[in-house]
Amino acid sequence: MTSSTPALRAAVLRPSDLPNHDRGGGASTIALVGPSCGASSFINGITSFAPGTKIPFHSHNCEESVMLLAGDAMLDIEGQESVRLQPLDTTWLPPNLPHRFRNLSDTEPMKILWIYARVDATRTLQETGQTNFVSAEHGKKS
C-alpha cells in the first residue's frame, strides 16, 4: 500500500443509529453499506413497509437481491407468477426486470434487506419511465 492510498476500515452499521428516510406511500428506508463507508461495488439497506403498502412496478440497472426480514410479503414479477415470501426467503433479480414488493398484512409492518450490485444503482418506474438513483431515495447522491 502506498502512502497516498488511504487505508480502508471495516464498518459496523447500526440501523437504530441511522436516519430513516420516508419514501412516501408507506415505505421508508435506512441506507446501510455504501460509498460513505468505503463500498465500491454494492449498496444495501433496509426498507420498511407499513401495513398494506405496495411499491410500484420498477426495474434496476443491476442485479438485486432482497431478503424478507419480517412480515408477510408478495413478490410480483412482470410476466411471472407472483411468489409469497416468508421471513428469510431471499430473492435474486436480474437487471431491467420489472418487479415490486407488497405487504400482504393490513395490520403488521413488513421489512426487507436489499442489496444492489452497483453503487450507482438506479430505479426506473414502469408506469412513468422515470429513472432516479436509488441513493436519492435516502437523501444521498450516487
TIMI-2910 file (N, C-alpha, C, CB; in pm, 1 decimal, decimal comma, always signed):
<rs>
+----------+----------+----------+----------+----------+----------+----------+----------+----------+----------+----------+----------+------+
!      n_x !      n_y !      n_z !     ca_x !     ca_y !     ca_z !      c_x !      c_y !      c_z !     cb_x !     cb_y !     cb_z ! resn !
+----------+----------+----------+----------+----------+----------+----------+----------+----------+----------+----------+----------+------+
!    +85,3 !   -116,9 !     +0,0 !     +0,0 !     +0,0 !     +0,0 !    +89,9 !   +123,3 !     +0,0 !    -97,1 !     -0,2 !   +122,5 !  Met !
!    +62,2 !   +217,6 !    -86,2 !   +141,8 !   +340,1 !    -91,1 !    +89,3 !   +441,1 !     +9,1 !   +141,0 !   +400,0 !   -232,4 !  Thr !
!   +170,7 !   +540,5 !    +37,8 !   +130,2 !   +640,4 !   +136,2 !    +14,1 !   +725,9 !    +87,5 !   +247,3 !   +728,8 !   +171,0 !  Ser !
!    -10,3 !   +731,9 !    -43,6 !   -120,8 !   +812,0 !    -95,5 !   -253,1 !   +734,8 !    -99,0 !    -87,0 !   +861,5 !   -234,6 !  Ser !
!   -249,6 !   +604,1 !    -71,5 !   -370,3 !   +523,7 !    -70,3 !   -424,7 !   +517,6 !    +71,7 !   -342,8 !   +381,9 !   -125,1 !  Thr !
!   -544,5 !   +572,2 !    +93,9 !   -598,8 !   +567,2 !   +230,4 !   -634,9 !   +423,9 !   +268,5 !   -722,9 !   +658,5 !   +243,0 !  Pro !
!   -611,7 !   +389,3 !   +391,8 !   -646,5 !   +255,8 !   +440,6 !   -797,2 !   +247,2 !   +459,8 !   -572,3 !   +223,6 !   +573,3 !  Ala !
!   -856,8 !   +142,0 !   +407,4 !   -999,6 !   +119,9 !   +429,1 !  -1018,1 !    +50,8 !   +563,0 !  -1062,2 !    +35,5 !   +313,9 !  Leu !
!  -1123,4 !    +88,9 !   +630,9 !  -1152,5 !    +32,3 !   +761,6 !  -1286,3 !    -38,4 !   +756,4 !  -1152,3 !   +141,2 !   +870,6 !  Arg !
!  -1295,3 !   -146,6 !   +827,8 !  -1423,1 !   -216,5 !   +839,7 !  -1524,0 !   -125,8 !   +908,4 !  -1406,9 !   -349,5 !   +917,8 !  Ala !
!  -1650,6 !   -151,1 !   +886,6 !  -1755,8 !    -69,0 !   +947,0 !  -1862,3 !   -159,0 !  +1008,7 !  -1819,2 !    +25,9 !   +841,7 !  Ala !
!  -1915,6 !   -113,4 !  +1119,0 !  -2032,6 !   -175,5 !  +1179,7 !  -2141,4 !    -69,3 !  +1176,8 !  -2003,7 !   -227,8 !  +1327,5 !  Val !
!  -2250,1 !    -99,5 !  +1110,0 !  -2359,8 !     -4,2 !  +1094,6 !  -2477,4 !    -49,5 !  +1178,2 !  -2401,0 !    +10,3 !   +946,4 !  Leu !
!  -2526,9 !    +40,0 !  +1259,8 !  -2639,5 !     +8,9 !  +1346,9 !  -2762,3 !    +83,6 !  +1294,8 !  -2608,6 !    +47,4 !  +1495,8 !  Arg !
!  -2859,4 !    +10,7 !  +1238,3 !  -2977,1 !    +78,2 !  +1183,5 !  -3044,7 !   +173,5 !  +1281,8 !  -3076,6 !    -23,9 !  +1138,1 !  Pro !
!  -3042,6 !   +139,9 !  +1410,8 !  -3107,6 !   +226,8 !  +1509,8 !  -3037,5 !   +361,9 !  +1523,2 !  -3111,2 !   +157,6 !  +1645,3 !  Ser !
!  -2913,1 !   +372,7 !  +1476,4 !  -2838,4 !   +498,0 !  +1483,1 !  -2839,9 !   +576,3 !  +1351,6 !  -2696,0 !   +469,7 !  +1522,9 !  Asp !
!  -2903,8 !   +522,5 !  +1248,8 !  -2901,0 !   +584,5 !  +1115,8 !  -3034,8 !   +648,4 !  +1082,1 !  -2864,5 !   +480,8 !  +1009,1 !  Leu !
!  -3033,3 !   +749,0 !   +993,9 !  -3159,7 !   +814,6 !   +957,1 !  -3252,6 !   +721,6 !   +879,8 !  -3131,8 !   +939,2 !   +873,9 !  Pro !
!  -3380,3 !   +737,1 !   +906,4 !  -3485,6 !   +662,3 !   +838,7 !  -3552,5 !   +759,8 !   +742,0 !  -3589,9 !   +600,1 !   +941,6 !  Asn !
!  -3544,8 !   +733,8 !   +612,4 !  -3592,7 !   +826,4 !   +510,0 !  -3728,9 !   +782,4 !   +457,6 !  -3491,7 !   +836,1 !   +394,4 !  His !
!  -3827,5 !   +868,7 !   +474,3 !  -3963,3 !   +841,8 !   +426,4 !  -3965,0 !   +849,0 !   +274,5 !  -4065,2 !   +942,4 !   +487,2 !  Asp !
!  -4001,2 !   +740,0 !   +209,1 !  -4008,3 !   +735,4 !    +62,7 !  -4148,5 !   +765,4 !    +12,3 !  -3963,5 !   +599,1 !    +11,7 !  Arg !
!  -4242,7 !   +784,3 !   +103,3 !  -4380,4 !   +809,8 !    +64,3 !  -4455,8 !   +680,1 !    +41,2 !  -4384,9 !   +895,8 !    -60,5 !  Gly !
!  -4587,4 !   +689,1 !    +47,0 !  -4671,3 !   +573,3 !    +19,0 !  -4662,4 !   +462,2 !   +120,7 !  -4637,0 !   +519,3 !   -112,2 !  Gly !
!  -4605,1 !   +487,9 !   +238,6 !  -4595,2 !   +386,2 !   +342,1 !  -4463,0 !   +312,6 !   +348,2 !  -4701,9 !   +288,9 !   +323,5 !  Gly !
!  -4365,2 !   +353,3 !   +263,8 !  -4233,2 !   +288,4 !   +264,5 !  -4129,8 !   +385,6 !   +320,5 !  -4192,4 !   +241,7 !   +120,7 !  Ala !
!  -4036,6 !   +331,8 !   +398,8 !  -3924,8 !   +411,8 !   +449,8 !  -3798,6 !   +327,6 !   +444,7 !  -3952,2 !   +461,9 !   +595,3 !  Ser !
!  -3684,2 !   +395,1 !   +423,9 !  -3557,9 !   +324,8 !   +401,4 !  -3447,9 !   +375,7 !   +492,2 !  -3515,0 !   +338,7 !   +256,9 !  Thr !
!  -3368,0 !   +281,8 !   +541,3 !  -3243,9 !   +311,1 !   +612,1 !  -3130,6 !   +261,9 !   +522,6 !  -3239,6 !   +242,9 !   +755,7 !  Ile !
!  -3049,5 !   +355,3 !   +473,4 !  -2934,0 !   +317,6 !   +391,3 !  -2825,9 !   +261,7 !   +483,1 !  -2879,8 !   +439,9 !   +308,9 !  Ala !
!  -2763,3 !   +152,7 !   +441,3 !  -2657,3 !    +90,4 !   +520,7 !  -2524,2 !   +104,8 !   +446,9 !  -2689,1 !    -59,9 !   +548,5 !  Leu !
!  -2474,6 !     -2,1 !   +388,6 !  -2344,5 !     -0,5 !   +321,6 !  -2354,1 !    +79,9 !   +192,5 !  -2295,7 !   -144,6 !   +292,2 !  Val !
!  -2255,3 !   +164,9 !   +171,2 !  -2247,4 !   +246,0 !    +50,5 !  -2111,2 !   +312,4 !    +43,3 !  -2359,8 !   +351,7 !    +47,0 !  Gly !
!  -2092,0 !   +400,3 !    -53,2 !  -1962,9 !   +468,2 !    -68,3 !  -1917,5 !   +543,1 !    +57,0 !  -1970,2 !   +564,5 !   -183,1 !  Pro !
!  -2011,0 !   +592,2 !   +137,8 !  -1972,0 !   +669,1 !   +256,6 !  -1892,0 !   +586,3 !   +356,6 !  -2095,2 !   +724,9 !   +324,8 !  Ser !
!  -1905,1 !   +453,0 !   +352,6 !  -1824,6 !   +369,6 !   +442,5 !  -1715,6 !   +294,6 !   +367,2 !  -1913,7 !   +270,3 !   +516,5 !  Cys !
!  -1699,0 !   +326,5 !   +237,8 !  -1590,2 !   +266,8 !   +161,0 !  -1631,4 !   +166,5 !    +55,2 !  -1498,0 !   +201,8 !   +252,4 !  Gly !
!  -1758,9 !   +132,7 !    +46,8 !  -1803,3 !    +34,2 !    -52,3 !  -1784,6 !    +88,5 !   -193,5 !  -1951,1 !     -3,9 !    -29,0 !  Ala !
!  -1736,6 !     +3,4 !   -282,6 !  -1714,6 !    +46,6 !   -420,2 !  -1787,8 !    -40,0 !   -522,1 !  -1567,4 !    +46,0 !   -450,7 !  Ser !
!  -1852,7 !   -148,5 !   -477,1 !  -1915,7 !   -235,8 !   -575,5 !  -2060,4 !   -273,5 !   -542,9 !  -1835,1 !   -359,9 !   -589,3 !  Ser !
!  -2113,6 !   -234,1 !   -427,8 !  -2253,7 !   -262,6 !   -397,1 !  -2303,3 !   -166,7 !   -290,8 !  -2271,7 !   -408,5 !   -350,6 !  Phe !
!  -2436,6 !   -159,5 !   -278,0 !  -2501,1 !    -85,2 !   -169,6 !  -2609,6 !   -175,2 !   -110,9 !  -2561,2 !    +52,2 !   -220,6 !  Ile !
!  -2645,6 !   -146,8 !    +14,8 !  -2757,6 !   -219,1 !    +73,1 !  -2827,7 !   -132,3 !   +175,5 !  -2710,7 !   -350,2 !   +137,1 !  Asn !
!  -2942,2 !   -178,8 !   +220,3 !  -3020,7 !   -105,2 !   +318,1 !  -3143,1 !   -185,1 !   +356,9 !  -3061,3 !    +31,8 !   +263,6 !  Gly !
!  -3224,0 !   -123,6 !   +441,6 !  -3345,9 !   -185,6 !   +491,5 !  -3463,2 !    -95,3 !   +455,3 !  -3338,6 !   -210,0 !   +645,9 !  Ile !
!  -3566,2 !   -153,8 !   +396,8 !  -3688,1 !    -78,7 !   +369,5 !  -3801,8 !   -141,6 !   +447,9 !  -3720,2 !    -75,9 !   +217,2 !  Thr !
!  -3877,3 !    -55,6 !   +515,7 !  -3994,6 !    -97,3 !   +592,0 !  -4120,2 !    -56,7 !   +516,5 !  -3993,7 !    -35,6 !   +734,5 !  Ser !
!  -4220,1 !   -144,2 !   +520,5 !  -4347,9 !   -120,9 !   +454,5 !  -4455,6 !   -118,9 !   +562,2 !  -4377,7 !   -230,5 !   +345,7 !  Phe !
!  -4531,7 !    -12,3 !   +569,1 !  -4645,3 !     -6,6 !   +660,2 !  -4748,5 !   -110,7 !   +616,2 !  -4708,0 !   +136,9 !   +663,3 !  Ala !
!  -4843,1 !   -145,4 !   +704,1 !  -4946,8 !   -241,2 !   +665,0 !  -5013,7 !   -201,1 !   +533,1 !  -5052,3 !   -252,7 !   +775,8 !  Pro !
!  -5029,5 !   -301,0 !   +444,5 !  -5097,4 !   -279,3 !   +317,7 !  -5017,4 !   -205,8 !   +210,7 !  -5219,9 !   -205,3 !   +342,7 !  Gly !
!  -4893,8 !   -168,9 !   +237,8 !  -4813,4 !    -91,1 !   +142,5 !  -4763,3 !   -178,0 !    +28,1 !  -4694,6 !    -25,8 !   +213,7 !  Thr !
!  -4768,9 !   -122,7 !    -90,9 !  -4706,5 !   -185,9 !   -206,6 !  -4631,4 !    -76,4 !   -281,6 !  -4813,2 !   -257,7 !   -299,2 !  Lys !
!  -4514,8 !   -110,6 !   -332,4 !  -4439,7 !    -14,0 !   -410,9 !  -4472,6 !    -38,6 !   -558,0 !  -4285,2 !    -25,1 !   -383,8 !  Ile !
!  -4457,2 !    +64,6 !   -642,4 !  -4492,4 !    +46,4 !   -783,5 !  -4394,2 !    -45,3 !   -856,8 !  -4497,8 !   +181,4 !   -853,2 !  Pro !
!  -4440,5 !   -101,3 !   -967,4 !  -4351,9 !   -180,9 !  -1051,4 !  -4235,0 !    -93,9 !  -1096,6 !  -4428,3 !   -239,2 !  -1173,9 !  Phe !
!  -4114,9 !   -152,3 !  -1089,8 !  -3993,5 !    -80,2 !  -1125,2 !  -3886,3 !   -180,9 !  -1165,5 !  -3944,7 !     +8,8 !  -1007,0 !  His !
!  -3776,4 !   -129,9 !  -1218,9 !  -3661,5 !   -214,8 !  -1252,0 !  -3534,2 !   -139,4 !  -1214,6 !  -3661,2 !   -254,3 !  -1404,6 !  Ser !
!  -3422,4 !   -210,5 !  -1218,1 !  -3292,9 !   -153,1 !  -1181,1 !  -3191,3 !   -178,8 !  -1291,1 !  -3243,0 !   -211,4 !  -1047,3 !  His !
!  -3083,7 !   -103,3 !  -1288,9 !  -2976,2 !   -116,6 !  -1388,5 !  -2872,9 !   -221,7 !  -1348,1 !  -2906,7 !    +18,0 !  -1409,1 !  Asn !
!  -2904,3 !   -301,7 !  -1247,6 !  -2809,3 !   -401,3 !  -1198,3 !  -2885,0 !   -514,6 !  -1129,1 !  -2706,9 !   -336,5 !  -1101,0 !  Cys !
!  -2810,9 !   -617,1 !  -1092,0 !  -2868,7 !   -726,3 !  -1014,5 !  -2912,7 !   -673,9 !   -877,6 !  -2766,9 !   -843,0 !   -998,8 !  Glu !
!  -3015,6 !   -739,7 !   -823,8 !  -3066,1 !   -704,8 !   -691,3 !  -3096,8 !   -833,2 !   -616,3 !  -3192,6 !   -613,9 !   -700,6 !  Glu !
!  -3068,0 !   -833,5 !   -487,2 !  -3109,5 !   -941,9 !   -400,1 !  -3186,3 !   -879,9 !   -284,5 !  -2987,0 !  -1025,8 !   -349,6 !  Ser !
!  -3296,4 !   -943,1 !   -247,2 !  -3379,9 !   -895,2 !   -137,5 !  -3408,1 !  -1011,4 !    -44,3 !  -3512,4 !   -832,4 !   -190,0 !  Val !
!  -3392,5 !   -987,1 !    +86,3 !  -3429,8 !  -1086,0 !   +187,6 !  -3544,7 !  -1027,7 !   +269,4 !  -3307,2 !  -1123,7 !   +279,7 !  Met !
!  -3651,7 !  -1105,0 !   +283,8 !  -3761,0 !  -1063,7 !   +370,9 !  -3715,9 !  -1086,0 !   +515,1 !  -3893,4 !  -1143,0 !   +339,2 !  Leu !
!  -3706,3 !   -978,7 !   +590,9 !  -3664,4 !   -988,2 !   +730,8 !  -3782,3 !  -1017,3 !   +823,3 !  -3595,5 !   -859,2 !   +773,9 !  Leu !
!  -3895,6 !   -953,7 !   +794,3 !  -4012,8 !   -970,2 !   +880,4 !  -4137,9 !   -940,0 !   +800,3 !  -4004,4 !   -878,5 !  +1005,2 !  Ala !
!  -4245,9 !  -1008,1 !   +834,9 !  -4374,7 !   -978,1 !   +773,7 !  -4419,9 !  -1082,2 !   +673,4 !  -4368,7 !   -845,7 !   +707,2 !  Gly !
!  -4524,1 !  -1044,8 !   +601,4 !  -4590,2 !  -1131,2 !   +504,0 !  -4587,1 !  -1057,2 !   +371,1 !  -4738,2 !  -1167,3 !   +547,4 !  Asp !
!  -4507,0 !  -1103,6 !   +276,9 !  -4481,8 !  -1027,7 !   +153,7 !  -4514,9 !  -1107,7 !    +29,0 !  -4337,0 !   -983,4 !   +148,3 !  Ala !
!  -4543,2 !  -1032,0 !    -76,5 !  -4561,5 !  -1089,1 !   -209,1 !  -4462,3 !  -1020,3 !   -301,6 !  -4709,5 !  -1072,2 !   -260,0 !  Met !
!  -4393,9 !  -1100,1 !   -382,9 !  -4307,6 !  -1050,1 !   -488,5 !  -4381,9 !  -1068,4 !   -619,7 !  -4168,9 !  -1123,4 !   -489,9 !  Leu !
!  -4408,0 !   -957,8 !   -687,2 !  -4470,8 !   -961,2 !   -818,6 !  -4362,3 !   -932,6 !   -921,5 !  -4589,0 !   -857,9 !   -829,2 !  Asp !
!  -4350,1 !  -1019,4 !  -1022,5 !  -4250,6 !  -1004,6 !  -1128,8 !  -4325,2 !  -1004,1 !  -1261,7 !  -4142,5 !  -1119,7 !  -1124,0 !  Ile !
!  -4298,4 !   -902,8 !  -1342,6 !  -4367,2 !   -892,8 !  -1471,5 !  -4346,4 !  -1021,0 !  -1553,0 !  -4316,3 !   -769,5 !  -1550,9 !  Glu !
!  -4458,3 !  -1077,5 !  -1599,2 !  -4451,3 !  -1196,4 !  -1683,8 !  -4433,3 !  -1327,5 !  -1610,0 !  -4341,2 !  -1181,1 !  -1778,9 !  Gly !
!  -4431,9 !  -1323,5 !  -1476,8 !  -4415,8 !  -1445,7 !  -1398,5 !  -4524,0 !  -1452,7 !  -1291,9 !  -4275,5 !  -1451,9 !  -1333,9 !  Gln !
!  -4542,7 !  -1571,6 !  -1236,8 !  -4638,5 !  -1587,6 !  -1128,5 !  -4584,7 !  -1520,6 !  -1002,5 !  -4667,9 !  -1737,2 !  -1102,8 !  Glu !
!  -4671,8 !  -1452,2 !   -929,5 !  -4631,0 !  -1388,9 !   -803,8 !  -4589,3 !  -1495,7 !   -703,5 !  -4745,6 !  -1302,0 !   -745,9 !  Ser !
!  -4497,9 !  -1458,4 !   -612,4 !  -4445,4 !  -1551,6 !   -513,8 !  -4464,0 !  -1491,5 !   -374,6 !  -4295,2 !  -1583,8 !   -541,2 !  Val !
!  -4530,0 !  -1568,7 !   -287,0 !  -4546,3 !  -1526,0 !   -148,4 !  -4418,0 !  -1558,9 !    -73,4 !  -4670,2 !  -1594,7 !    -81,3 !  Arg !
!  -4367,0 !  -1461,9 !     +1,9 !  -4239,9 !  -1478,4 !    +72,9 !  -4262,2 !  -1496,2 !   +221,9 !  -4148,6 !  -1358,7 !    +47,9 !  Leu !
!  -4176,6 !  -1576,6 !   +281,9 !  -4171,6 !  -1595,1 !   +426,6 !  -4042,6 !  -1531,5 !   +478,2 !  -4179,2 !  -1747,3 !   +465,1 !  Gln !
!  -4038,6 !  -1492,2 !   +604,9 !  -3915,1 !  -1434,2 !   +658,1 !  -3793,4 !  -1522,5 !   +627,2 !  -3927,7 !  -1413,5 !   +809,9 !  Pro !
!  -3688,4 !  -1458,0 !   +585,1 !  -3558,2 !  -1509,9 !   +544,3 !  -3556,6 !  -1563,8 !   +402,0 !  -3515,4 !  -1617,8 !   +638,4 !  Leu !
!  -3670,9 !  -1570,5 !   +333,0 !  -3667,2 !  -1601,5 !   +189,7 !  -3585,3 !  -1491,6 !   +122,1 !  -3813,5 !  -1611,5 !   +127,7 !  Asp !
!  -3502,6 !  -1531,5 !    +27,4 !  -3410,4 !  -1438,6 !    -39,2 !  -3431,1 !  -1449,5 !   -189,6 !  -3261,3 !  -1468,8 !     -0,9 !  Thr !
!  -3439,5 !  -1333,7 !   -252,9 !  -3462,1 !  -1328,3 !   -397,1 !  -3335,9 !  -1284,1 !   -469,3 !  -3577,9 !  -1233,5 !   -430,1 !  Thr !
!  -3328,8 !  -1317,5 !   -596,8 !  -3228,7 !  -1262,4 !   -688,5 !  -3304,5 !  -1216,1 !   -811,3 !  -3116,1 !  -1368,3 !   -725,6 !  Trp !
!  -3280,1 !  -1091,9 !   -852,0 !  -3346,9 !  -1034,8 !   -968,7 !  -3241,7 !   -982,4 !  -1065,6 !  -3445,1 !   -921,4 !   -927,2 !  Leu !
!  -3251,3 !  -1019,3 !  -1193,0 !  -3156,0 !   -968,4 !  -1291,7 !  -3185,8 !   -821,4 !  -1324,4 !  -3160,6 !  -1054,2 !  -1420,6 !  Pro !
!  -3091,7 !   -752,4 !  -1388,3 !  -3115,9 !   -613,1 !  -1427,2 !  -3235,7 !   -601,6 !  -1521,9 !  -2990,7 !   -554,0 !  -1493,6 !  Pro !
!  -3302,4 !   -486,7 !  -1512,8 !  -3407,5 !   -446,1 !  -1607,3 !  -3533,0 !   -533,4 !  -1605,7 !  -3351,7 !   -446,0 !  -1745,0 !  Asn !
!  -3555,6 !   -607,1 !  -1498,3 !  -3675,7 !   -689,6 !  -1485,7 !  -3776,9 !   -617,2 !  -1395,8 !  -3640,6 !   -831,2 !  -1427,8 !  Leu !
!  -3891,1 !   -574,6 !  -1449,5 !  -3990,9 !   -505,8 !  -1366,4 !  -4045,7 !   -597,5 !  -1256,6 !  -4106,3 !   -454,5 !  -1453,9 !  Pro !
!  -4053,8 !   -541,9 !  -1135,6 !  -4099,4 !   -616,5 !  -1019,3 !  -4148,3 !   -519,8 !   -912,8 !  -3986,9 !   -706,3 !   -963,9 !  His !
!  -4208,5 !   -573,8 !   -809,1 !  -4247,4 !   -494,2 !   -691,7 !  -4267,6 !   -587,2 !   -574,4 !  -4376,6 !   -411,5 !   -718,9 !  Arg !
!  -4264,4 !   -527,6 !   -455,0 !  -4292,8 !   -599,5 !   -331,8 !  -4418,6 !   -539,5 !   -269,8 !  -4171,9 !   -592,8 !   -232,7 !  Phe !
!  -4500,2 !   -627,6 !   -207,3 !  -4622,9 !   -584,0 !   -140,9 !  -4628,0 !   -641,8 !     -0,5 !  -4747,8 !   -626,3 !   -221,7 !  Arg !
!  -4673,6 !   -560,9 !    +93,7 !  -4702,0 !   -609,4 !   +228,4 !  -4844,6 !   -662,0 !   +226,9 !  -4682,7 !   -496,3 !   +337,4 !  Asn !
!  -4860,6 !   -790,2 !   +249,3 !  -4992,5 !   -852,0 !   +243,5 !  -5075,5 !   -830,1 !   +369,5 !  -4977,9 !   -998,7 !   +218,7 !  Leu !
!  -5011,9 !   -787,7 !   +477,9 !  -5084,6 !   -769,0 !   +603,3 !  -5149,0 !   -630,7 !   +610,1 !  -4990,7 !   -788,8 !   +722,4 !  Ser !
!  -5271,2 !   -626,8 !   +662,4 !  -5339,1 !   -498,7 !   +686,4 !  -5311,4 !   -446,2 !   +826,5 !  -5490,0 !   -513,6 !   +665,8 !  Asp !
!  -5236,7 !   -523,8 !   +907,5 !  -5215,0 !   -482,3 !  +1046,4 !  -5068,1 !   -479,9 !  +1088,4 !  -5290,2 !   -573,5 !  +1137,8 !  Thr !
!  -4982,3 !   -556,6 !  +1021,7 !  -4842,5 !   -569,7 !  +1062,9 !  -4748,4 !   -510,4 !   +958,1 !  -4807,7 !   -717,2 !  +1087,4 !  Glu !
!  -4635,9 !   -450,3 !  +1002,2 !  -4537,0 !   -399,7 !   +906,9 !  -4458,9 !   -513,5 !   +841,8 !  -4440,7 !   -303,5 !   +976,6 !  Pro !
!  -4387,4 !   -480,0 !   +737,8 !  -4302,2 !   -573,8 !   +664,9 !  -4166,8 !   -507,0 !   +649,3 !  -4364,0 !   -613,4 !   +524,9 !  Met !
!  -4060,0 !   -586,2 !   +646,9 !  -3925,8 !   -528,5 !   +637,8 !  -3838,9 !   -614,9 !   +548,4 !  -3861,9 !   -514,3 !   +777,6 !  Lys !
!  -3762,9 !   -548,8 !   +457,0 !  -3672,2 !   -619,7 !   +367,5 !  -3531,0 !   -562,3 !   +378,1 !  -3722,5 !   -611,8 !   +222,4 !  Ile !
!  -3433,5 !   -648,4 !   +354,5 !  -3294,1 !   -608,9 !   +334,8 !  -3267,8 !   -618,9 !   +186,3 !  -3193,7 !   -698,6 !   +418,0 !  Leu !
!  -3223,3 !   -509,7 !   +124,0 !  -3194,8 !   -511,0 !    -19,8 !  -3046,4 !   -488,3 !    -45,2 !  -3278,0 !   -404,0 !    -92,8 !  Trp !
!  -3000,2 !   -546,8 !   -154,4 !  -2859,9 !   -534,1 !   -196,2 !  -2859,8 !   -512,0 !   -346,8 !  -2774,4 !   -662,0 !   -156,5 !  Ile !
!  -2796,5 !   -404,2 !   -390,4 !  -2779,7 !   -375,3 !   -533,0 !  -2633,6 !   -394,9 !   -569,3 !  -2826,8 !   -230,4 !   -567,8 !  Tyr !
!  -2608,8 !   -449,6 !   -686,5 !  -2473,8 !   -486,0 !   -729,5 !  -2393,2 !   -369,0 !   -786,2 !  -2482,0 !   -594,4 !   -832,4 !  Ala !
!  -2440,4 !   -248,0 !   -768,5 !  -2366,5 !   -127,9 !   -812,5 !  -2391,2 !    -16,8 !   -712,0 !  -2410,1 !    -82,7 !   -957,0 !  Arg !
!  -2289,7 !    +66,0 !   -688,9 !  -2310,0 !   +181,0 !   -600,6 !  -2394,3 !   +287,5 !   -668,7 !  -2175,5 !   +240,2 !   -557,6 !  Val !
!  -2398,7 !   +286,2 !   -802,0 !  -2481,0 !   +382,7 !   -875,9 !  -2608,9 !   +317,2 !   -928,5 !  -2400,9 !   +443,1 !   -992,9 !  Asp !
!  -2666,7 !   +228,7 !   -849,2 !  -2790,4 !   +160,9 !   -887,3 !  -2901,3 !   +262,7 !   -911,7 !  -2832,9 !    +60,3 !   -778,6 !  Ala !
!  -2984,2 !   +233,2 !  -1012,4 !  -3098,1 !   +319,2 !  -1042,3 !  -3227,7 !   +241,1 !  -1028,9 !  -3085,8 !   +378,8 !  -1183,3 !  Thr !
!  -3336,6 !   +316,4 !  -1014,1 !  -3471,7 !   +259,9 !  -1012,5 !  -3548,8 !   +331,2 !  -1123,4 !  -3542,5 !   +277,2 !   -870,1 !  Arg !
!  -3606,5 !   +253,8 !  -1214,7 !  -3690,0 !   +308,7 !  -1321,0 !  -3833,5 !   +263,5 !  -1296,6 !  -3639,7 !   +263,5 !  -1462,5 !  Thr !
!  -3922,7 !   +360,3 !  -1278,9 !  -4063,2 !   +328,6 !  -1256,0 !  -4127,4 !   +283,6 !  -1386,6 !  -4138,4 !   +450,4 !  -1197,4 !  Leu !
!  -4192,9 !   +169,4 !  -1382,6 !  -4252,6 !   +111,0 !  -1502,6 !  -4360,2 !   +202,0 !  -1561,8 !  -4312,1 !    -26,0 !  -1470,5 !  Gln !
!  -4443,3 !   +259,2 !  -1476,8 !  -4557,6 !   +337,7 !  -1524,0 !  -4516,1 !   +466,6 !  -1594,6 !  -4648,3 !   +371,0 !  -1407,8 !  Glu !
!  -4412,9 !   +535,1 !  -1541,6 !  -4376,1 !   +666,3 !  -1596,2 !  -4246,1 !   +666,2 !  -1674,8 !  -4365,4 !   +765,3 !  -1485,4 !  Thr !
!  -4162,2 !   +563,8 !  -1655,5 !  -4030,6 !   +561,7 !  -1718,8 !  -3928,4 !   +649,0 !  -1647,9 !  -4042,3 !   +605,2 !  -1861,2 !  Gly !
!  -3967,7 !   +713,4 !  -1538,1 !  -3876,7 !   +800,0 !  -1463,1 !  -3768,1 !   +716,1 !  -1396,2 !  -3954,0 !   +882,5 !  -1357,5 !  Gln !
!  -3642,0 !   +760,0 !  -1412,4 !  -3527,5 !   +691,1 !  -1353,3 !  -3457,9 !   +782,7 !  -1254,8 !  -3428,9 !   +644,3 !  -1462,0 !  Thr !
!  -3429,0 !   +730,0 !  -1136,2 !  -3353,6 !   +802,2 !  -1033,3 !  -3251,6 !   +707,3 !   -972,1 !  -3448,5 !   +860,3 !   -923,3 !  Asn !
!  -3146,7 !   +765,1 !   -914,1 !  -3052,4 !   +684,4 !   -838,3 !  -3121,0 !   +635,1 !   -711,5 !  -2924,0 !   +765,1 !   -804,4 !  Phe !
!  -3097,9 !   +509,7 !   -675,1 !  -3152,7 !   +455,2 !   -551,2 !  -3107,5 !   +541,6 !   -433,0 !  -3108,4 !   +307,3 !   -531,5 !  Val !
!  -2983,1 !   +588,3 !   -436,1 !  -2931,3 !   +669,4 !   -326,2 !  -3009,8 !   +799,6 !   -307,9 !  -2784,7 !   +700,8 !   -350,1 !  Ser !
!  -3076,6 !   +848,5 !   -412,4 !  -3157,0 !   +970,4 !   -399,9 !  -3277,5 !   +948,7 !   -309,0 !  -3203,6 !  +1017,5 !   -537,8 !  Ala !
!  -3318,2 !   +823,5 !   -290,8 !  -3431,5 !   +792,3 !   -202,9 !  -3396,7 !   +812,2 !    -56,3 !  -3477,8 !   +649,2 !   -225,4 !  Glu !
!  -3267,9 !   +820,7 !    -26,4 !  -3228,3 !   +842,9 !   +112,8 !  -3140,2 !   +965,1 !   +125,4 !  -3156,0 !   +720,8 !   +168,1 !  His !
!  -3168,3 !  +1065,4 !    +44,4 !  -3104,7 !  +1195,6 !    +59,3 !  -2959,0 !  +1199,9 !    +17,6 !  -3115,3 !  +1239,1 !   +199,3 !  Gly !
!  -2909,9 !  +1100,6 !    -56,3 !  -2770,1 !  +1099,7 !   -100,0 !  -2764,8 !  +1093,2 !   -250,4 !  -2692,7 !   +981,4 !    -38,2 !  Lys !
!  -2661,5 !  +1147,0 !   -305,2 !  -2638,2 !  +1132,3 !   -448,6 !  -2533,9 !  +1025,1 !   -468,1 !  -2593,5 !  +1266,6 !   -513,9 !  Lys !
!  -2544,0 !   +955,6 !   -581,6 !  -2451,2 !   +846,5 !   -609,7 !  -2310,3 !   +899,7 !   -624,9 !  -2493,2 !   +770,4 !   -735,8 !  Ser !
+----------+----------+----------+----------+----------+----------+----------+----------+----------+----------+----------+----------+------+
</rs>
